[in-house]
Every structure is written in structure tokens, then in C-alpha cells.
Amino acid sequence: MLSVEDWAEIRRLHRSEGMPIKVIARVLGCLRNTVRRALGTPGPPRYERPARGSVFDEVEPRVRELLAAWPTMPATVIAERVSWAHSIRLLRERVADLRPVYLPPDPASRTAYAAGEVAQCDFWFPDVELPVGFGQTRTATRLPVLVMITGYARWLSARLVPSRAAEDLFAGWWTLIADLGAVPRVLVWDGEGAVGRWRRGQSELTTDTHGFRGVLGAKVLICRPGDPEAKGLVERANGHLETSFLPGRSFASPADFNAQLAGWLRLANTRPKRVLGCAPAERIDADRAAMLTLPPLAPGTGWRSTLRLPRDHYVRLDGNDYSVHPAVVGRRVEVLADLERVRVHCDGRIVAAHERCWARHQTLTDPAHLAAAKTLRLARLAVLPPPARTEVENRALSDYDAAFGLGEEAHR
């Protein structure tokens, strides 16, 4: 058989050098007919085995009849019907080749996201125990990580929050959106209790969610139960955090966790993704440009309550007590808290400011408040008049005997 090298050289000598066939045959030491075949063949020569029959050819007509009647019949059942006595692997391969002829095609749809269209949100529960101060630790069920990923750019954002309560969820959610710099037009959630649920064939949002999305001007969708593909992006992002961020790390506090997570996310968003053909950082500008702009006023998130400050001048928030300046005892105060700070206002001025405590059942006292309370107590004692002294009459016991009709015989 003529080699590819000889075939290529024959064509070069004839086309480039202009050699006649007999000269080429003499130079290469081959027959003139070999040269003619090489010049007449448009492609390089290759070895082809002659087709041979197969043991499957005998049963192929019967297999086609079975597939025509039952296109989904398993290969094992077909083997029984045709009395197949050879390798089941061969039968499976040939049936797999024949089945599409009789089974209607079922092409899978490919999900594509337009720029600015959607972002998927979820909670990730890392398998860690974080120290939160006062000798306490918190597990993942009580310290979730809020995760959000955009559909077009695959831009990943995440933040550890103190709890799954609505106040902390919306505060963390707004932080992620504000850091993104724009508002995705559709925000997708699973059936998270603080956001909404799927009920009676449609998604039902909570009042807090309606208020939040109304300020943003966005749409919030709740996935159907048992439909993880609807938010597959964020599910895969949670798995990526589990396998790429978490291993080999230790954390000293929730703040340390968020600091390490932020550093890792900066690198993760610059790494190319096979599905995109580029890094999320290269597409995020187009994603932001198609999103809604941030609202002029931030939505009201976090903890918010009003009360009349009691005499002990402490307010309770998320299981902890925070001191307030005692000068406003008895007056109405407003307690505001986000993921990091707790503030108390009275008549528009701040009367308490504390760092948010992630532990539970703790009392946090500002030394200035303690000193002010002592000063105010001393001042009040100085202003109040001393209690009046009254003389108490001492009566004889005989007067009580007379009142109750007792004589001298009662004492004998």
C-alpha cells in the first residue's frame, strides 16, 4: 500500500516541479500506475478494513419489530425475546443505535440568561463552629451564609449573617445588592420562610418581601418545591464554596470569616469559567448596565423597634441586653440594629451605640452609661427631702386588755 509520505511526495513533484509520471516513477522507484493512482486520489491513502458480518445481523429484523412496537423496551427484555446468547454489551450498543429511529427525539433545552435579568439567592450552611465571644460557639444552622449569584456574569457574592430571621436576612440581602452596585430585575429564592413560599400553585411572598422588592422595583420569585434545577446556579455556587473556600481554613470570629470570604470571592470572580469562556469579572459590567439602578433611598432593613426606656436603662435585642444612657429613662426610644451595630435614638440623637453581639444571653454595658447612672442616682438623692420623723405613742398593755374585755384572771 502506498504510504502517505510517498503520496504527498508524488503530488509535490508533479504539481510543483512539473515532473512527468514516468520520471516520478523512476525517481521514487515505483510503478507508473502507482503514480497515476496517487495523482488521481484527492485525499491521503488510509487503511480500511472490509466490513464483516455480525452475530447481531441475524436478530436485527426481530429487534426492529420489537422497537417499532415498544420503542422504550429495555435491552435485557429484547435479549429474552430474541433468545440472545451472546454478550449483552454488544446487544445494548446495537439497540442504542437503533432506538432513536423509533423513539421520538427529546432534545434538552439550554438555559440562557440575558444580561441584568436574574440573580439567584440561597443560604449556605458551612460545616464549621465559629467562636462568637463569651466562650460561646455557633454552628452553621444558627450562622448561615447568604449567597447570591447573577445569571449572566456568574458574579458570586456571599456574607455570613447572624441568623435566618427576616431582620438579618434583608439586611444581608441589601448589603450584597448594594455591593453589586445594581439591582437584578428578577431575584429567585427557594421556599425560605422569611421571603415566601409556594402555595396553591403560585409563589406567595411575605409582607416584608413585598416592601423590600417595592423599594428596589424588582421581582421576587419562589421556586416550586422539589425543583432544584430552577436555582441550579446558586446550588452549584454553594458546592463550590464547600469544596474550594472552606477546606483548610480556621476562623477566629464571624468578622474573620467574612474577611476571608471576601478575599476569596475577589479571586474567584476573576477565574475563567468553562461555561462562559471567560471570567465573571469580564462580564459583570455588561450585567450591571442592564440591571436596575439602586434606589435613591435604601430599603428599611435590620431590627427596628420602639419602647419606653425602663429604669434599668437596658434594651433587649436578639437575646442580648444593651445599655442606654440613663438620662432618657422613662422616655420613648427607637432601637435600630444591622449586622454590625446596635444604636438607640431618642428625639433624633444617639443615646447608645454598641457593636452587635453574636453570642446569646449577654449583658453589654457602656462604662459611660454606668457612670452616668451612678451620678444621676446621687443627684436624685440630694434633691429629695429627707423622710419626716414621727413620734409613735407607746401604750400600756392594760389598755389592750380593757379593749378586748380581759380581766386580771386572764393573766393568772
Long-range contacts (C-beta under 8 A, 24 or more apart in sequence): 1-45, 1-47, 2-30, 2-34, 2-37, 2-38, 2-45, 3-45, 4-44, 4-45, 4-46, 6-30, 6-38, 7-38, 7-41, 7-44, 7-45, 8-44, 10-35, 10-38, 10-39, 11-38, 11-39, 14-39, 54-90, 54-94, 55-86, 55-90, 56-90, 56-91, 56-94, 59-84, 60-94, 60-98, 63-94, 63-95, 63-98, 64-98, 64-102, 67-95, 67-98, 67-99, 67-101, 67-102, 67-103, 68-102, 71-99, 71-102, 71-103, 71-104, 72-103, 113-151, 113-152, 114-151, 114-152, 114-290, 115-152, 115-153, 115-283, 115-286, 115-287, 115-289, 115-290, 116-152, 116-182, 116-184, 116-185, 116-287, 116-288, 116-289, 116-290, 116-291, 116-292, 117-151, 117-152, 117-184, 117-185, 117-186, 117-290, 118-150, 118-151, 118-184, 118-185, 118-186, 118-187, 118-188, 119-148, 119-149, 119-150, 119-151, 119-184, 119-186, 119-187, 119-188, 120-148, 120-149, 120-151, 120-187, 120-188, 120-231, 120-233, 120-234, 121-146, 121-147, 121-148, 121-173, 121-187, 121-188, 121-189, 121-234, 122-147, 122-189, 122-190, 122-231, 122-234, 122-235, 122-238, 123-147, 123-164, 123-192, 124-158, 124-238, 124-241, 124-242, 126-241, 126-242, 126-246, 127-242, 127-246, 128-246, 128-251, 128-257, 130-251, 130-253, 130-254, 130-257, 131-251, 131-252, 131-253, 132-253, 132-254, 132-357, 132-358, 132-359, 133-253, 133-357, 133-358, 133-359, 133-362, 134-357, 134-359, 134-362, 136-359, 136-360, 138-358, 143-254, 143-358, 145-241, 145-261, 146-172, 146-173, 146-176, 147-234, 147-237, 147-238, 147-241, 148-173, 148-176, 148-177, 148-180, 148-234, 149-233, 149-234, 149-237, 150-180, 150-184, 150-280, 150-284, 150-287, 151-184, 151-233, 152-283, 152-286, 152-287, 152-290, 153-276, 153-280, 153-283, 153-284, 153-286, 153-287, 154-233, 154-273, 154-275, 154-276, 154-280, 154-283, 155-180, 155-269, 155-280, 155-281, 155-283, 155-284, 155-287, 156-237, 156-240, 156-265, 156-268, 156-269, 156-280, 157-265, 158-241, 158-261, 158-265, 159-258, 159-261, 159-339, 160-254, 160-257, 160-258, 160-261, 161-339, 162-254, 162-318, 162-339, 162-356, 162-358, 163-318, 164-192, 164-193, 164-194, 165-194, 165-318, 166-194, 166-206, 166-208, 167-301, 167-302, 167-303, 167-304, 167-337, 168-302, 168-339, 169-194, 169-195, 170-194, 170-208, 170-212, 170-299, 170-301, 170-302, 171-301, 171-302, 171-338, 171-339, 172-339, 173-212, 173-301, 174-212, 174-298, 174-299, 174-301, 175-339, 177-216, 177-294, 178-294, 178-298, 180-288, 180-291, 181-288, 181-294, 182-287, 182-288, 182-291, 182-292, 182-293, 182-294, 183-216, 183-217, 183-218, 183-291, 183-292, 183-293, 183-294, 183-295, 184-218, 184-291, 184-292, 185-218, 185-219, 185-291, 185-292, 186-218, 186-219, 186-220, 186-221, 187-213, 187-218, 187-219, 187-220, 187-221, 188-220, 188-221, 188-223, 188-230, 188-231, 188-234, 189-220, 189-221, 189-222, 189-223, 189-231, 190-222, 190-223, 190-231, 191-222, 191-223, 191-225, 195-220, 195-222, 196-220, 196-222, 197-222, 198-222, 198-223, 198-224, 198-225, 211-299, 211-300, 212-299, 212-301, 215-295, 215-297, 215-298, 215-299, 215-300, 216-292, 216-295, 216-299, 217-292, 217-295, 218-292, 240-268, 244-268, 254-358, 301-338, 302-336, 302-337, 302-338, 302-339, 303-335, 303-336, 303-337, 303-338, 303-342, 304-334, 304-335, 304-336, 304-337, 305-334, 305-335, 306-332, 306-333, 306-334, 306-335, 307-332, 307-333, 307-335, 308-332, 308-333, 309-333, 309-346, 313-369, 313-373, 314-363, 315-344, 315-352, 317-342, 318-360, 319-360, 319-361, 320-357, 320-359, 320-360, 320-361, 320-362, 320-363, 320-364, 321-362, 321-363, 321-364, 322-352, 322-354, 322-364, 323-352, 323-354, 323-363, 323-364, 323-365, 323-366, 323-369, 323-370, 324-351, 324-352, 324-369, 325-351, 325-352, 325-366, 325-368, 325-369, 325-372, 326-369, 326-372, 326-373, 326-376, 327-351, 327-372, 327-376
